[in-house]
Amino acid sequence: MLRIENRASVVLYNFLKSNKNKFTKPFLLPANVCPIVPSIFLKADVDFEFVDIDNSMAINKAISLSKIETGKYSGICFVHAYGKLFDNESFYTELKSKGDDICIIDDRCLCVPDVELTNTGRSDLILYSTGYSKYVDLGYGGWGVIKDSYKYNPQILDYNEIDFQDFLKHQKYSLENKTRFLLPKIQWLNSRKFELKPKDYFERVTRALEKVRIQKTRLNNIYKTELPSEIQLSDEYNSWRFNILVKDRALVLKSIFDNGLFAGTNYPSVAHMFKGETALIAEKYEKKIVNLFNDFRFDEEQAHEVCRIINKSF
């Protein structure tokens, strides 16, 4: 079953809401998940718990399996960290061996979108996104490939763009100030009907893909050549952004921004923000990670300049 919406988060919301009677126990989420995901779980009134990541920067599989086998969980949301497409066949098979009713949500929102994918495999929902700052950034759109045994009933919600911006401000404040986030009761989720036909939408995605690949390859080659290899993550983590780990991130970021350029700091732990908990590995990496832009927001001259600034900071 294929479902396309304005945002991948709406697909997730509709999926959770439509199958709420099956999801009476919490889901497991990685501590470094994008904060929109736990917000969607809260809005759908489906409980969740966080699991710390491991050095792969994805959810710790061993801990997740030990929790799932207790029978106290409805499922898991596996996020492919930084767009690296993990091979989870054996992991998902083992999860399903703990109970065929275990729901596996496979979040590929940062991955290269696969418009040909029609089979969920061991997953129950596979999510892709072409929204803001994704691998292909159309500024809209996301889809889910859903196992036929699950329901999908689109929910029509009131939406207000000002409320959505307020929602983002609330989340940003909580992240920056390490405060608890309380989901505001405002109209922040845009579930309006997606107007494009699937064929037209996927044609746009496919046309954009080649341009995106060329741009990312061009800028990634600059970063890979000019930056110290010891601060670079492996190539498989560098499709969405080019990611580096630095000891003094505050200094590196200040130097970049002071020169009129920019970089990202995704993805921090949200365990405290939503649950008041610590996640030691996620918190360790959040202090070091820097996302260097490799999309249409950056050009080659800016990439060379960022490399010069970073190298000078050592």
Secondary structure, 3 states (H helix, E strand, C coil): CEEEECCHHHHHHHHHHHCCCCCCCCEEEECCCCCHHHHHHHHHCCCEEEECECCCCCECHHHHHHHHCCCCCCEEEEECHHHCCCCCHHHHHHHHHCCCCCEEEEECCCCCCCCCCCCCCCCCEEEEECCCCCCCCCCCCEEEEECCCCCCCCCCCCCCHHHHHHHHHHHHHHHHHCCCCCCCCCCCCCCCCCCCCHHHHHHHHHHHHHHHHHHHHHHHHHHHHHCCHHHECCHHHCCCCEEEECCCHHHHHHHHHHCCCCCECCCCCCHHHHHCCCCHHHHHHHCCEEEECCCCCCCHHHHHHHHHHHHHCC
